[in-house]
Amino acid sequence: KIGGIGTVPVGRVETGVLKPGTVVTFAPANITTEVKSVEMHHEALQEAVPGDNVGFNVKNVSVKELRRGYVAGDSKNNPPRGASDFLAQ
């Protein structure tokens, strides 16, 4: 949580892009929200690409709702989901 800004999750973009205005879903909590802004090294970005370590401001989500290890993904295109188990290759 950043004073005057709100909740700012941080992490690395693994695939796709992250832009302000994107609606994301956090798994496994199934929390959906809109990205208000994206920053890297205290500079606003129009778009974050794979490999970028970014912070992104989200609407109406408290710090207490998110946990380390949650995954954020595009809510409109195969959003992330929690899994009780999976098969590794």
mmCIF file of the C-alpha atoms, coordinates in Angstrom:
data_MODEL
# 
_entry.id   MODEL 
# 
loop_
_atom_site.group_PDB 
_atom_site.id 
_atom_site.type_symbol 
_atom_site.label_atom_id 
_atom_site.label_alt_id 
_atom_site.label_comp_id 
_atom_site.label_asym_id 
_atom_site.label_entity_id 
_atom_site.label_seq_id 
_atom_site.pdbx_PDB_ins_code 
_atom_site.Cartn_x 
_atom_site.Cartn_y 
_atom_site.Cartn_z 
_atom_site.occupancy 
_atom_site.B_iso_or_equiv 
_atom_site.pdbx_formal_charge 
_atom_site.auth_seq_id 
_atom_site.auth_comp_id 
_atom_site.auth_asym_id 
_atom_site.auth_atom_id 
_atom_site.pdbx_PDB_model_num 
ATOM 1  C CA . LYS A 1 1  ? 0.000   0.000   0.000   1.00 0.00 ? 1  LYS A CA 1 
ATOM 2  C CA . ILE A 1 2  ? 1.330   3.396   -0.996  1.00 0.00 ? 2  ILE A CA 1 
ATOM 3  C CA . GLY A 1 3  ? -0.090  6.464   0.738   1.00 0.00 ? 3  GLY A CA 1 
ATOM 4  C CA . GLY A 1 4  ? -2.228  8.590   -1.562  1.00 0.00 ? 4  GLY A CA 1 
ATOM 5  C CA . ILE A 1 5  ? -2.007  5.969   -4.309  1.00 0.00 ? 5  ILE A CA 1 
ATOM 6  C CA . GLY A 1 6  ? -3.612  2.808   -2.938  1.00 0.00 ? 6  GLY A CA 1 
ATOM 7  C CA . THR A 1 7  ? -2.835  -0.854  -3.457  1.00 0.00 ? 7  THR A CA 1 
ATOM 8  C CA . VAL A 1 8  ? 0.150   -1.524  -5.732  1.00 0.00 ? 8  VAL A CA 1 
ATOM 9  C CA . PRO A 1 9  ? 0.942   -5.210  -6.339  1.00 0.00 ? 9  PRO A CA 1 
ATOM 10 C CA . VAL A 1 10 ? 4.403   -5.880  -7.760  1.00 0.00 ? 10 VAL A CA 1 
ATOM 11 C CA . GLY A 1 11 ? 5.711   -8.689  -9.922  1.00 0.00 ? 11 GLY A CA 1 
ATOM 12 C CA . ARG A 1 12 ? 7.205   -9.758  -13.231 1.00 0.00 ? 12 ARG A CA 1 
ATOM 13 C CA . VAL A 1 13 ? 5.292   -9.870  -16.492 1.00 0.00 ? 13 VAL A CA 1 
ATOM 14 C CA . GLU A 1 14 ? 5.759   -13.439 -17.754 1.00 0.00 ? 14 GLU A CA 1 
ATOM 15 C CA . THR A 1 15 ? 3.626   -13.372 -20.933 1.00 0.00 ? 15 THR A CA 1 
ATOM 16 C CA . GLY A 1 16 ? 1.525   -10.835 -22.805 1.00 0.00 ? 16 GLY A CA 1 
ATOM 17 C CA . VAL A 1 17 ? 1.383   -7.164  -21.874 1.00 0.00 ? 17 VAL A CA 1 
ATOM 18 C CA . LEU A 1 18 ? 0.016   -5.160  -18.947 1.00 0.00 ? 18 LEU A CA 1 
ATOM 19 C CA . LYS A 1 19 ? -1.532  -1.744  -19.668 1.00 0.00 ? 19 LYS A CA 1 
ATOM 20 C CA . PRO A 1 20 ? -3.567  0.777   -17.698 1.00 0.00 ? 20 PRO A CA 1 
ATOM 21 C CA . GLY A 1 21 ? -7.262  0.026   -18.215 1.00 0.00 ? 21 GLY A CA 1 
ATOM 22 C CA . THR A 1 22 ? -6.753  -3.742  -18.397 1.00 0.00 ? 22 THR A CA 1 
ATOM 23 C CA . VAL A 1 23 ? -9.172  -5.749  -16.245 1.00 0.00 ? 23 VAL A CA 1 
ATOM 24 C CA . VAL A 1 24 ? -7.225  -8.423  -14.344 1.00 0.00 ? 24 VAL A CA 1 
ATOM 25 C CA . THR A 1 25 ? -8.178  -11.371 -12.145 1.00 0.00 ? 25 THR A CA 1 
ATOM 26 C CA . PHE A 1 26 ? -6.021  -12.519 -9.226  1.00 0.00 ? 26 PHE A CA 1 
ATOM 27 C CA . ALA A 1 27 ? -5.868  -16.278 -8.600  1.00 0.00 ? 27 ALA A CA 1 
ATOM 28 C CA . PRO A 1 28 ? -6.521  -18.229 -6.481  1.00 0.00 ? 28 PRO A CA 1 
ATOM 29 C CA . ALA A 1 29 ? -8.672  -15.574 -4.733  1.00 0.00 ? 29 ALA A CA 1 
ATOM 30 C CA . ASN A 1 30 ? -10.716 -14.861 -7.900  1.00 0.00 ? 30 ASN A CA 1 
ATOM 31 C CA . ILE A 1 31 ? -10.579 -11.080 -7.341  1.00 0.00 ? 31 ILE A CA 1 
ATOM 32 C CA . THR A 1 32 ? -11.248 -9.004  -10.469 1.00 0.00 ? 32 THR A CA 1 
ATOM 33 C CA . THR A 1 33 ? -10.265 -5.338  -10.784 1.00 0.00 ? 33 THR A CA 1 
ATOM 34 C CA . GLU A 1 34 ? -9.028  -2.704  -13.215 1.00 0.00 ? 34 GLU A CA 1 
ATOM 35 C CA . VAL A 1 35 ? -5.393  -1.612  -13.537 1.00 0.00 ? 35 VAL A CA 1 
ATOM 36 C CA . LYS A 1 36 ? -5.190  2.165   -13.008 1.00 0.00 ? 36 LYS A CA 1 
ATOM 37 C CA . SER A 1 37 ? -1.474  2.610   -13.759 1.00 0.00 ? 37 SER A CA 1 
ATOM 38 C CA . VAL A 1 38 ? 1.731   0.656   -14.385 1.00 0.00 ? 38 VAL A CA 1 
ATOM 39 C CA . GLU A 1 39 ? 5.188   1.751   -13.177 1.00 0.00 ? 39 GLU A CA 1 
ATOM 40 C CA . MET A 1 40 ? 8.746   0.484   -13.424 1.00 0.00 ? 40 MET A CA 1 
ATOM 41 C CA . HIS A 1 41 ? 11.541  2.147   -11.409 1.00 0.00 ? 41 HIS A CA 1 
ATOM 42 C CA . HIS A 1 42 ? 9.149   4.995   -10.419 1.00 0.00 ? 42 HIS A CA 1 
ATOM 43 C CA . GLU A 1 43 ? 8.366   5.827   -14.052 1.00 0.00 ? 43 GLU A CA 1 
ATOM 44 C CA . ALA A 1 44 ? 4.883   5.430   -15.524 1.00 0.00 ? 44 ALA A CA 1 
ATOM 45 C CA . LEU A 1 45 ? 4.613   2.979   -18.422 1.00 0.00 ? 45 LEU A CA 1 
ATOM 46 C CA . GLN A 1 46 ? 2.054   2.824   -21.222 1.00 0.00 ? 46 GLN A CA 1 
ATOM 47 C CA . GLU A 1 47 ? 2.722   -0.910  -21.476 1.00 0.00 ? 47 GLU A CA 1 
ATOM 48 C CA . ALA A 1 48 ? 4.740   -3.531  -19.588 1.00 0.00 ? 48 ALA A CA 1 
ATOM 49 C CA . VAL A 1 49 ? 6.160   -6.456  -21.580 1.00 0.00 ? 49 VAL A CA 1 
ATOM 50 C CA . PRO A 1 50 ? 7.538   -9.901  -20.629 1.00 0.00 ? 50 PRO A CA 1 
ATOM 51 C CA . GLY A 1 51 ? 10.565  -9.620  -18.358 1.00 0.00 ? 51 GLY A CA 1 
ATOM 52 C CA . ASP A 1 52 ? 9.547   -6.261  -16.854 1.00 0.00 ? 52 ASP A CA 1 
ATOM 53 C CA . ASN A 1 53 ? 9.383   -6.070  -13.048 1.00 0.00 ? 53 ASN A CA 1 
ATOM 54 C CA . VAL A 1 54 ? 6.544   -3.650  -12.388 1.00 0.00 ? 54 VAL A CA 1 
ATOM 55 C CA . GLY A 1 55 ? 4.183   -2.236  -9.825  1.00 0.00 ? 55 GLY A CA 1 
ATOM 56 C CA . PHE A 1 56 ? 0.583   -1.684  -10.908 1.00 0.00 ? 56 PHE A CA 1 
ATOM 57 C CA . ASN A 1 57 ? -2.088  0.301   -9.116  1.00 0.00 ? 57 ASN A CA 1 
ATOM 58 C CA . VAL A 1 58 ? -5.449  -1.497  -8.857  1.00 0.00 ? 58 VAL A CA 1 
ATOM 59 C CA . LYS A 1 59 ? -8.930  -0.176  -8.089  1.00 0.00 ? 59 LYS A CA 1 
ATOM 60 C CA . ASN A 1 60 ? -10.962 -1.156  -5.025  1.00 0.00 ? 60 ASN A CA 1 
ATOM 61 C CA . VAL A 1 61 ? -8.679  -3.942  -3.742  1.00 0.00 ? 61 VAL A CA 1 
ATOM 62 C CA . SER A 1 62 ? -7.167  -3.791  -0.262  1.00 0.00 ? 62 SER A CA 1 
ATOM 63 C CA . VAL A 1 63 ? -3.711  -5.047  0.642   1.00 0.00 ? 63 VAL A CA 1 
ATOM 64 C CA . LYS A 1 64 ? -5.350  -7.586  2.970   1.00 0.00 ? 64 LYS A CA 1 
ATOM 65 C CA . GLU A 1 65 ? -7.107  -9.273  0.032   1.00 0.00 ? 65 GLU A CA 1 
ATOM 66 C CA . LEU A 1 66 ? -3.862  -10.081 -1.814  1.00 0.00 ? 66 LEU A CA 1 
ATOM 67 C CA . ARG A 1 67 ? -1.097  -12.487 -0.806  1.00 0.00 ? 67 ARG A CA 1 
ATOM 68 C CA . ARG A 1 68 ? 2.421   -13.246 -1.991  1.00 0.00 ? 68 ARG A CA 1 
ATOM 69 C CA . GLY A 1 69 ? 2.310   -15.795 -4.805  1.00 0.00 ? 69 GLY A CA 1 
ATOM 70 C CA . TYR A 1 70 ? -1.046  -14.740 -6.272  1.00 0.00 ? 70 TYR A CA 1 
ATOM 71 C CA . VAL A 1 71 ? -1.118  -14.636 -10.077 1.00 0.00 ? 71 VAL A CA 1 
ATOM 72 C CA . ALA A 1 72 ? -2.745  -11.820 -12.073 1.00 0.00 ? 72 ALA A CA 1 
ATOM 73 C CA . GLY A 1 73 ? -4.018  -12.377 -15.592 1.00 0.00 ? 73 GLY A CA 1 
ATOM 74 C CA . ASP A 1 74 ? -6.360  -10.939 -18.213 1.00 0.00 ? 74 ASP A CA 1 
ATOM 75 C CA . SER A 1 75 ? -9.892  -11.528 -16.959 1.00 0.00 ? 75 SER A CA 1 
ATOM 76 C CA . LYS A 1 76 ? -11.279 -11.623 -20.522 1.00 0.00 ? 76 LYS A CA 1 
ATOM 77 C CA . ASN A 1 77 ? -8.779  -14.078 -22.010 1.00 0.00 ? 77 ASN A CA 1 
ATOM 78 C CA . ASN A 1 78 ? -8.366  -17.369 -20.112 1.00 0.00 ? 78 ASN A CA 1 
ATOM 79 C CA . PRO A 1 79 ? -8.028  -15.844 -16.613 1.00 0.00 ? 79 PRO A CA 1 
ATOM 80 C CA . PRO A 1 80 ? -5.847  -17.637 -14.050 1.00 0.00 ? 80 PRO A CA 1 
ATOM 81 C CA . ARG A 1 81 ? -7.542  -20.092 -11.677 1.00 0.00 ? 81 ARG A CA 1 
ATOM 82 C CA . GLY A 1 82 ? -6.486  -21.898 -8.544  1.00 0.00 ? 82 GLY A CA 1 
ATOM 83 C CA . ALA A 1 83 ? -5.774  -25.637 -8.808  1.00 0.00 ? 83 ALA A CA 1 
ATOM 84 C CA . SER A 1 84 ? -5.829  -28.331 -6.142  1.00 0.00 ? 84 SER A CA 1 
ATOM 85 C CA . ASP A 1 85 ? -3.326  -30.384 -8.161  1.00 0.00 ? 85 ASP A CA 1 
ATOM 86 C CA . PHE A 1 86 ? -1.676  -30.583 -11.565 1.00 0.00 ? 86 PHE A CA 1 
ATOM 87 C CA . LEU A 1 87 ? 0.506   -32.929 -13.633 1.00 0.00 ? 87 LEU A CA 1 
ATOM 88 C CA . ALA A 1 88 ? 4.030   -31.741 -14.379 1.00 0.00 ? 88 ALA A CA 1 
ATOM 89 C CA . GLN A 1 89 ? 5.717   -32.604 -17.670 1.00 0.00 ? 89 GLN A CA 1 
# 
